[in-house]
Amino acid sequence: MKRREFARSLAAAAAVAAIPSVRLDAALPRRAPRVNGERLNGWLTAISEYGKNPQGGVTRLAYSEADQAARAYTMQLMRDAHLDVSVDAAGNIYGKRTGHDASATPVIFGSHVDSVPEGGNFDGNVGTLAAIEVARTFAEQGVTTRHPLWVACWQNEEGGTWGSHLVTAESTSAERATVARSGKSIDEGIRALGGDPSRLATARLRTGGVHGYLELHIEQGGHLDRRKLDIGIVEGIVGLREWDVTIDGFANHAGTTPMNERRDAMLAAARFTEMVNRVVTAEPGRQVGTVGRIQAFPGAPNVVPGKVTCTLELRDLDDRKIQRLYDGIVAEAQTIGARNGTTFGFHEFVTHESALCNERVRTLIGASAGALNFTTLSLPSGAGHDAQNLARVCPMGMIFIPSVGGISHSPREFSRAADITNGANVLLGAVLAMDAADFGR
């Protein structure tokens, strides 16, 4: 199929995307360009050398030397793909390719290359390098899009999606004084990456200024792998709220204080932890709740704990459900406190609202997967992603590929080469379908 015919077929598919009765998988061409999977997987092996650790994964903390080396490698791959490479004021890398319509806004796609401590070799890397491979395939096969294409490598995703946050929302110098795991503040990190915190306004992406955003990512969960399915079509990225919880009791001698006279903060914390699990699982849904950190004071074997601090985290696609669960947990915590003379205090320190994927974009992703005869599953993302921030300014969609065993943020994280290639080909089709689509803005 000629490239012009392919573009016309994609345009026709996009034109019928809003008509529920039309099967888009039948409308998309069967002979679309294909990525070079061997090349892509070779890149993934190569980038895993930057920050490689003895456990077999990587420790590539944002702003570290390993992160900067991986970014330099990424930029070279972009240049090899005939992209115009730049670093914006926020420290994000863009590889840009012009379209044939000078007035059109860009289609952005990509991910990140930084990691958590002792992380894996696929989280972030798959989406970033697959995006470069898609762009290189276009260059090699002479595919020209209407919209400009921007391949993005967002900085410091693992430390709080900072790169994508800085280009889609306001920030203050006080917020950017936050110290990343590498020991640099956000502003210091931006400078180390070649950005300029004093010029962040020049990097802002605004509503109406981006045609759409796509991100390919490993699932980081086990749904696709368990069901032996090829592609996940993400419904949305869950909202996340975290609280510091303080439980105050009364510290006293463990040997001389009778059990019925204790105001044991640790006992209250144990009951609290069990209660959170019970409240969260009491209604149907995919919500999750976690008590992930706990510490007793004074922390001596022979002292009844007079104070305990712990955390509470709740996640769900429905922000109202998160609030409802929180209200129920607080009410039950007061009952637990009254039972043994302790008090509970809650301080919220993280709030991320949920971000639903654009329904039209989800349809286009499904069409791209269907044209390749891949099996699909609609599912939410329980982890945060840069796509969550891009949803503020444009239609957004995410594509998942299987994570073997559902393992992520671990050296044991693994996705098969064939699945990575499949995901890249779905991304390619989705980029072209998005380019042809009219989102009615």
C-alpha positions in Angstrom: 0.0 0.0 0.0 1.4 3.4 -1.0 2.1 5.9 1.9 -0.6 8.3 0.5 -3.1 5.5 0.4 -2.2 4.5 3.9 -2.7 8.1 5.2 -6.1 8.3 3.4 -7.1 5.0 5.1 -6.2 6.3 8.5 -8.1 9.6 7.8 -11.2 7.5 6.8 -10.8 5.5 10.0 -10.6 8.6 12.1 -13.6 10.1 10.4 -15.8 7.2 11.5 -14.3 7.0 15.0 -17.3 8.8 16.5 -19.8 6.4 14.9 -20.3 3.5 17.4 -21.6 1.0 14.7 -18.5 1.2 12.6 -15.7 -1.4 13.3 -12.5 0.6 13.2 -10.3 -2.5 13.1 -11.8 -3.2 9.7 -11.3 0.4 8.6 -7.6 0.5 9.3 -5.1 -0.8 6.7 -3.6 -4.2 7.2 -0.2 -3.3 5.6 0.9 -0.4 7.8 4.6 0.3 8.3 6.2 -1.9 11.0 8.9 -1.1 13.4 12.3 -2.8 13.6 11.7 -4.9 16.8 15.3 -6.3 16.8 16.7 -2.8 16.7 14.4 -1.5 19.4 15.1 -4.4 21.8 18.9 -3.9 21.2 18.5 -0.3 22.3 16.8 -1.5 25.5 19.7 -3.8 26.2 22.2 -1.0 25.6 20.5 1.6 27.8 20.3 -0.9 30.7 24.1 -0.5 31.0 23.6 3.1 32.4 23.2 2.7 36.2 23.4 -1.1 36.0 23.4 -2.7 39.4 24.6 -6.2 40.6 21.0 -7.3 41.0 20.5 -7.2 37.2 18.4 -4.0 37.1 19.3 -0.3 37.2 19.6 2.4 39.7 19.3 5.5 37.5 18.0 8.2 39.8 16.9 11.5 38.2 19.7 14.0 37.8 22.4 11.4 38.7 25.4 10.7 36.4 23.7 7.5 35.2 20.5 9.4 34.3 22.5 12.0 32.4 24.4 9.3 30.5 21.2 7.6 29.6 19.7 10.9 28.4 22.8 11.5 26.2 22.3 8.0 24.7 18.6 8.8 24.1 19.4 12.0 22.4 21.8 10.3 20.1 19.1 7.8 19.1 16.8 10.7 18.4 19.4 12.3 16.1 19.9 8.9 14.4 16.1 9.0 13.8 16.5 12.3 12.0 14.7 14.2 14.8 15.6 17.8 15.7 16.7 17.4 19.4 16.4 20.0 22.1 16.1 20.3 25.9 13.4 22.6 27.1 13.7 24.9 30.2 12.2 22.2 32.4 14.9 19.7 31.4 12.7 17.6 29.2 14.2 16.2 25.9 12.2 16.6 22.7 13.0 15.0 19.4 10.9 16.9 16.8 9.8 16.1 13.3 7.8 18.6 11.1 4.5 17.8 9.6 3.1 19.1 6.3 0.6 21.5 7.9 2.5 24.4 9.4 -0.5 25.5 11.4 -1.1 22.1 13.1 -0.4 21.5 16.7 2.0 18.6 17.7 1.2 15.0 18.5 3.5 14.1 21.5 4.4 10.6 22.5 7.1 9.2 24.8 7.9 8.4 28.4 11.0 8.6 30.7 14.4 6.9 31.3 15.0 7.6 35.0 14.4 4.8 37.5 13.7 4.1 41.2 16.5 2.7 43.4 17.2 -0.9 42.3 14.6 -0.7 39.6 14.1 -2.6 36.4 15.1 -2.3 32.8 11.8 -1.7 31.2 9.8 0.9 33.2 9.9 4.1 31.1 12.6 2.9 28.8 10.1 0.9 26.6 7.9 3.9 26.0 10.7 6.3 25.3 12.8 4.1 23.0 9.6 2.7 21.2 8.6 6.3 20.4 12.1 6.9 18.9 11.8 3.7 16.9 8.4 4.8 15.6 9.8 8.1 14.5 12.8 6.4 12.8 10.5 4.0 11.0 8.6 7.0 9.6 11.8 8.5 8.4 13.0 5.3 6.8 9.7 4.6 5.1 8.9 8.1 4.0 5.8 8.6 6.0 4.8 12.2 6.4 2.2 13.3 8.9 0.0 16.3 8.9 0.9 17.3 12.5 4.4 17.8 13.9 5.6 14.8 15.9 7.4 15.4 19.2 9.1 12.4 20.9 9.3 13.3 24.6 11.7 12.0 27.3 10.3 13.5 30.5 12.7 14.2 33.3 12.3 12.8 36.9 9.1 10.8 36.4 9.9 8.5 39.3 10.4 11.3 41.7 6.9 12.8 41.1 6.4 13.2 37.3 8.3 16.6 37.6 9.1 17.1 33.9 5.6 16.7 32.7 4.2 18.6 35.7 6.4 21.6 35.0 5.1 22.0 31.4 1.4 21.6 32.3 1.0 23.4 35.6 2.4 26.2 37.7 5.1 25.6 40.3 6.8 27.7 42.9 10.5 27.9 43.8 9.6 26.5 47.2 8.1 23.4 45.7 11.1 23.0 43.4 13.4 23.1 46.5 12.2 19.5 47.0 15.3 17.3 47.1 15.3 14.3 44.8 16.8 10.9 45.7 20.0 11.9 43.9 20.6 14.7 46.4 19.8 17.6 44.1 16.8 19.9 44.4 14.5 20.0 41.4 15.9 23.4 40.3 19.5 22.0 40.7 18.5 19.0 38.7 16.9 21.0 35.9 20.2 23.0 35.5 22.2 19.8 35.5 20.1 18.5 32.6 20.6 21.7 30.6 17.3 23.4 31.5 16.7 26.8 33.1 14.3 27.1 36.1 14.0 30.9 35.5 12.5 30.3 32.0 9.9 27.7 32.8 7.2 29.7 31.2 8.8 29.2 27.8 8.3 25.4 28.2 4.6 25.5 29.1 2.2 23.4 27.0 -1.2 24.9 27.0 -4.7 23.7 26.3 -5.3 23.8 22.6 -1.6 23.8 21.9 -1.1 20.0 21.7 -3.2 17.8 19.4 -2.8 14.7 21.6 -0.5 12.6 23.7 0.2 8.9 23.6 2.4 6.8 26.0 3.4 3.2 25.7 4.3 1.5 29.0 4.7 -1.8 30.6 1.6 -2.7 32.6 3.5 -3.0 35.9 0.7 -5.4 37.0 -0.2 -8.9 36.1 -3.6 -8.6 34.3 -2.3 -9.0 30.7 0.3 -11.6 31.5 -2.1 -13.7 33.6 -4.8 -13.7 30.9 -2.2 -14.1 28.1 -3.4 -10.9 26.3 -1.4 -8.7 24.0 -2.3 -5.1 24.6 -3.9 -3.1 27.4 -6.0 -0.1 26.5 -5.8 2.1 29.5 -9.1 3.6 30.8 -7.4 6.1 33.0 -4.8 6.7 35.6 -6.0 6.4 39.2 -6.2 9.2 41.6 -3.8 8.9 44.6 -4.0 10.5 48.0 -1.6 9.9 50.9 -1.8 10.9 54.6 0.6 10.8 57.5 -1.3 9.3 60.4 -0.3 10.0 64.0 -1.7 7.9 66.8 -1.1 9.3 70.3 -1.4 7.1 73.4 0.7 7.1 76.6 4.1 5.6 77.0 4.6 3.5 80.2 6.6 0.7 81.7 5.8 -2.6 79.9 6.3 -4.7 83.0 4.3 -2.7 85.5 1.4 -1.4 83.4 -1.6 -3.8 83.5 -3.1 -4.7 80.1 -6.4 -3.1 80.9 -4.8 0.2 81.8 -2.7 0.7 78.7 -3.1 3.4 76.1 -1.1 1.5 73.6 -0.6 3.4 70.4 0.8 0.3 68.6 -2.3 -1.8 69.4 -4.4 1.0 68.0 -2.1 1.1 64.9 -2.5 -2.7 64.4 -6.3 -2.4 64.6 -6.1 0.6 62.2 -4.1 -1.4 59.6 -6.6 -4.2 59.7 -9.5 -1.8 59.5 -8.1 -0.1 56.4 -8.0 -3.4 54.6 -11.6 -4.2 55.7 -13.0 -0.8 54.6 -11.3 -0.8 51.2 -12.4 -4.4 50.4 -16.0 -3.9 51.7 -17.4 -2.7 48.4 -16.9 -3.9 44.8 -14.4 -2.2 42.7 -10.7 -1.9 41.9 -9.8 0.6 44.7 -6.8 -0.1 46.8 -5.6 1.0 50.2 -2.2 0.6 51.9 -0.6 1.3 55.2 3.0 1.2 53.9 5.1 2.7 56.6 4.9 2.5 60.4 7.1 3.5 63.4 6.6 3.2 67.1 7.9 5.6 69.8 9.9 5.5 71.9 10.6 2.1 70.2 12.0 0.2 73.2 11.1 -3.5 73.9 10.1 -2.7 77.5 8.0 0.4 76.9 4.3 0.5 75.9 4.4 2.7 72.7 3.1 6.1 73.4 3.1 7.3 69.8 2.9 5.6 66.4 3.2 7.3 63.0 2.2 5.5 59.8 0.9 6.3 56.3 -2.4 5.7 54.6 -2.6 5.6 50.8 -5.8 5.3 48.7 -6.1 4.9 44.9 -9.0 4.6 42.5 -10.2 6.0 39.2 -13.1 7.7 41.0 -11.9 10.6 43.2 -15.2 10.7 45.0 -14.8 7.1 46.0 -11.4 7.9 47.5 -13.0 10.6 49.6 -15.8 8.3 50.7 -13.3 5.6 51.7 -11.2 8.1 53.6 -14.3 9.4 55.5 -15.2 5.9 56.5 -11.6 5.2 57.7 -11.5 8.3 59.8 -14.8 7.5 61.4 -13.7 4.0 62.3 -10.3 5.3 63.5 -12.1 7.4 66.1 -13.9 4.3 67.3 -10.6 2.5 67.6 -9.1 5.4 69.6 -12.1 5.5 72.0 -11.6 1.8 72.6 -8.2 2.1 74.1 -7.7 5.8 75.0 -5.7 6.9 71.9 -6.3 9.6 69.4 -5.8 9.8 65.6 -4.6 12.7 63.5 -4.4 12.8 59.7 -2.3 15.1 57.6 -2.6 14.8 53.8 0.7 15.2 52.0 0.1 13.9 48.5 -2.8 14.5 46.2 -3.0 13.4 42.6 -6.4 13.6 40.9 -7.4 10.8 38.6 -7.0 11.3 34.8 -9.3 9.5 32.4 -8.0 8.6 29.0 -9.8 10.3 26.2 -12.5 7.9 24.9 -11.8 8.7 21.3 -8.1 8.1 21.7 -8.9 4.7 23.4 -10.9 3.8 20.3 -8.1 4.7 18.0 -5.7 2.6 20.1 -8.1 -0.3 19.9 -8.4 0.1 16.2 -4.6 0.0 15.8 -4.4 -3.2 17.9 -7.3 -4.7 16.0 -5.6 -4.1 12.7 -2.7 -6.2 13.9 -5.1 -8.9 15.2 -3.9 -8.4 18.8 -6.1 -9.3 21.8 -6.9 -6.4 24.1 -8.1 -5.6 27.6 -9.4 -2.3 28.9 -8.0 -1.6 32.4 -7.0 1.2 34.7 -3.5 2.2 35.5 -2.8 1.8 39.2 0.5 3.6 38.9 1.0 7.2 38.1 2.5 8.3 34.7 3.4 11.5 32.9 0.2 11.0 30.8 -1.7 12.0 33.9 -0.2 15.5 33.6 -0.6 15.7 29.8 -4.4 15.1 30.2 -4.6 18.7 31.6 -3.9 20.1 28.1 -4.9 17.6 25.4 -6.6 14.3 24.6 -4.5 11.5 26.2 -4.2 7.8 25.8 -2.0 5.0 27.1 -1.0 1.6 25.7 0.1 -1.3 28.0 2.1 -4.4 27.2 2.4 -7.4 29.5 4.8 -7.4 32.5 5.8 -11.0 33.2 4.5 -12.0 36.6 3.2 -8.5 37.2 6.6 -7.5 38.6 7.9 -3.9 38.4 10.2 -1.5 40.2 12.4 -4.5 40.7 15.5 -6.0 38.9 13.1 -8.9 38.1 10.9 -6.6 36.0 10.6 -8.2 32.5 8.7 -7.8 29.3 9.2 -10.1 26.4 10.9 -8.8 23.2 7.9 -9.8 21.1 5.5 -7.9 23.4 7.7 -4.8 23.2 7.7 -5.0 19.4 3.9 -5.5 19.4 3.4 -2.5 21.6 5.6 -0.3 19.4 3.6 -1.3 16.3 0.3 -0.4 18.1 1.9 2.9 19.1 2.9 3.5 15.5 -0.7 2.9 14.2 -2.2 5.0 17.0 0.1 7.9 16.3 -0.9 7.9 12.7 -4.6 7.5 13.6 -4.3 10.4 16.1 -2.6 12.5 13.4 -5.6 11.9 11.1 -8.3 12.4 13.8 -10.2 15.6 14.4 -10.9 16.0 18.1 -13.3 18.9 17.5 -11.4 21.6 19.3 
